[in-house]
Amino acid sequence: MRGLALTALLATLVPLAAVWPAANYQSEIAEWRRQREASLKQDGGWLTVTGLFWLREGTNRFGASASNDIVLPAGPAQAGVFELRKGAVTAVSLGGSRAIRPDTDDFFAVGRLRLYVIQRGDRYGIRLKDPESPFRRDFHGLEYFPAREEYRVTARFVPEPRKIPIANIIGQSELDDSPGYVVFRLHGREFRLRPVLEEPGAKELFFIFRDQTAGKETYGAGRFLYTGLPQNGSVVLDFNQAYNPPCAFTPYATCPLPPRENRLPVRIEAGEKNYGH
């Protein structure tokens, strides 16, 4: 009898044990989504990006007056000038002058506004961030496909380092370092994706991909996905963490586009859906 009772007890425990990993995974995805939305809405997040102004060589005036080269939504009529001289950008105002490094956290403040320098190829621009951005004010939340573990797959990593061209939405292309490619199976079929490294010594693989939900349920240009570096020849691709590029939320971003080999002939019904303005 005790044996039968123990068997019956185990029979009730095994299904419960099987439920816990799935429940934990759903909680992990829910927390990832919470952090994803918080990063968009935070001060300095992509929802605050409200302008992009390309600089010309020489003097570029900025301020609230319509007579400026860079017209700001607030602040003094004439706030200062940006000097672009042979790839170096200097902000000059009544408070003095100082160089601003491109594509860093360095910025020039005008009241509540923050002005950053970006470099894209041989072009330099000013990215404007405004905490009172209408994109931030009118943000109505993100939508996702239901999180399903079948879209968390282990891929085989094949080392094949080379540079690949990555185009962006402003018509430029640059060669980025790609350490290799991954091979994975989904819906009974085999696919490949090639990541890039965002900078030398990067600790993550960056995948820019497009699947057959693009332009329908998901953002038309494609989505982003990060993974850890290969471990023992494998990489875990969790498409439930695929998300929209910044261009889905502001027209003032310069998003990269998926390389040819990352345009997948399959529907990946996982991750972030398209954001409707």
ROFI-962372 format. One record per residue (C-alpha): z, y, x. Coordinates in steps of 0.1 Angstrom, whole numbers, padded with zeros to 4 digits, always signed. Layout:
BEGIN
ZYX;...
// end
This chain:
BEGIN
+0000+0000+0000;+0009+0024+0028;-0025+0017+0043;-0042+0024+0011;-0022+0056+0007;-0031+0067+0042;-0068+0060+0036;-0067+0080+0004;-0050+0109+0022;-0076+0109+0050;-0104+0108+0023;-0090+0141+0010;-0086+0157+0044;-0120+0150+0059;-0139+0172+0034;-0114+0200+0039;-0118+0198+0077;-0156+0200+0072;-0152+0232+0051;-0131+0251+0077;-0159+0255+0103;-0183+0268+0077;-0156+0291+0063;-0149+0304+0098;-0185+0311+0104;-0189+0330+0072;-0159+0351+0082;-0174+0358+0117;-0207+0369+0101;-0189+0391+0076;-0170+0408+0105;-0202+0412+0125;-0218+0429+0095;-0188+0452+0091;-0190+0463+0127;-0228+0467+0125;-0224+0491+0095;-0196+0510+0112;-0217+0516+0143;-0244+0531+0122;-0221+0554+0103;-0199+0565+0133;-0201+0600+0149;-0231+0598+0172;-0246+0568+0154;-0282+0565+0145;-0276+0580+0111;-0268+0613+0128;-0302+0615+0146;-0320+0644+0128;-0345+0657+0152;-0367+0649+0182;-0385+0677+0201;-0408+0670+0230;-0404+0695+0259;-0433+0712+0277;-0431+0720+0314;-0412+0753+0318;-0391+0771+0293;-0382+0757+0258;-0361+0780+0236;-0337+0765+0211;-0316+0780+0183;-0315+0784+0145;-0342+0810+0143;-0377+0798+0133;-0391+0816+0163;-0377+0790+0187;-0395+0760+0202;-0366+0738+0191;-0353+0749+0157;-0318+0738+0149;-0302+0734+0115;-0271+0754+0125;-0257+0777+0152;-0268+0810+0166;-0303+0823+0162;-0309+0821+0200;-0287+0794+0215;-0304+0790+0249;-0333+0774+0267;-0341+0740+0282;-0360+0743+0315;-0382+0713+0323;-0393+0714+0360;-0409+0684+0375;-0388+0658+0356;-0355+0677+0358;-0341+0693+0326;-0316+0721+0328;-0298+0737+0298;-0293+0775+0301;-0271+0795+0278;-0247+0824+0279;-0221+0799+0292;-0242+0792+0323;-0266+0764+0332;-0264+0727+0341;-0287+0698+0345;-0287+0671+0318;-0295+0636+0327;-0320+0617+0304;-0310+0586+0284;-0272+0589+0291;-0242+0601+0271;-0246+0635+0286;-0254+0662+0260;-0254+0700+0253;-0233+0711+0224;-0242+0739+0199;-0213+0740+0175;-0213+0707+0157;-0247+0697+0170;-0253+0676+0201;-0285+0678+0221;-0295+0649+0243;-0323+0645+0268;-0345+0614+0266;-0374+0602+0288;-0402+0581+0275;-0428+0574+0302;-0437+0608+0316;-0425+0627+0285;-0392+0644+0281;-0376+0653+0248;-0345+0666+0231;-0328+0643+0206;-0307+0661+0180;-0276+0645+0165;-0258+0662+0136;-0227+0647+0120;-0237+0663+0087;-0270+0646+0088;-0285+0638+0053;-0292+0603+0066;-0255+0598+0071;-0245+0616+0039;-0269+0595+0018;-0264+0562+0034;-0260+0535+0008;-0251+0504+0028;-0270+0474+0043;-0284+0443+0025;-0286+0409+0040;-0299+0374+0033;-0271+0350+0026;-0257+0337+0059;-0268+0301+0065;-0259+0281+0095;-0294+0265+0096;-0306+0298+0111;-0281+0295+0140;-0302+0274+0164;-0298+0263+0200;-0329+0270+0220;-0341+0257+0253;-0345+0284+0279;-0375+0281+0302;-0373+0303+0333;-0406+0321+0338;-0398+0356+0351;-0425+0382+0347;-0431+0417+0334;-0445+0420+0299;-0459+0451+0281;-0437+0465+0254;-0452+0492+0232;-0433+0517+0211;-0440+0536+0179;-0451+0568+0197;-0480+0550+0212;-0466+0543+0247;-0463+0510+0266;-0442+0500+0295;-0437+0469+0315;-0403+0453+0310;-0386+0425+0329;-0386+0392+0310;-0367+0363+0326;-0385+0335+0307;-0388+0323+0271;-0369+0302+0246;-0382+0272+0226;-0365+0263+0193;-0371+0244+0161;-0369+0258+0126;-0380+0242+0094;-0393+0213+0113;-0416+0233+0135;-0414+0245+0171;-0415+0282+0181;-0412+0304+0211;-0397+0338+0217;-0397+0359+0249;-0368+0382+0256;-0366+0412+0278;-0338+0427+0299;-0329+0462+0290;-0318+0471+0324;-0313+0455+0359;-0283+0432+0358;-0282+0431+0320;-0257+0406+0306;-0277+0400+0274;-0311+0389+0264;-0329+0413+0240;-0354+0398+0215;-0378+0420+0196;-0395+0399+0170;-0415+0399+0138;-0417+0372+0112;-0435+0367+0079;-0408+0385+0059;-0417+0417+0077;-0431+0444+0054;-0417+0425+0024;-0380+0417+0025;-0375+0430+0060;-0385+0460+0081;-0422+0461+0086;-0422+0467+0124;-0398+0438+0131;-0362+0433+0140;-0339+0430+0170;-0316+0402+0181;-0293+0399+0211;-0280+0367+0227;-0259+0359+0257;-0276+0348+0289;-0286+0312+0292;-0259+0287+0297;-0268+0252+0311;-0304+0259+0301;-0297+0269+0265;-0295+0300+0244;-0280+0303+0209;-0302+0323+0185;-0283+0334+0155;-0309+0349+0132;-0281+0358+0108;-0274+0386+0133;-0310+0399+0133;-0310+0436+0124;-0332+0466+0119;-0343+0489+0146;-0331+0525+0145;-0365+0536+0131;-0355+0520+0098;-0329+0547+0094;-0343+0578+0110;-0379+0590+0118;-0367+0605+0151;-0362+0572+0170;-0387+0558+0195;-0384+0521+0188;-0400+0493+0208;-0424+0469+0190;-0425+0431+0192;-0448+0418+0220;-0477+0396+0208;-0459+0364+0216;-0429+0373+0194;-0449+0376+0162;-0437+0344+0145;-0458+0326+0118;-0428+0317+0098;-0404+0333+0073;-0370+0338+0087;-0349+0345+0057;-0318+0355+0076;-0302+0387+0088;-0306+0423+0078;-0331+0432+0050;-0352+0463+0049;-0333+0496+0043;-0346+0516+0014;-0343+0553+0019;
// end
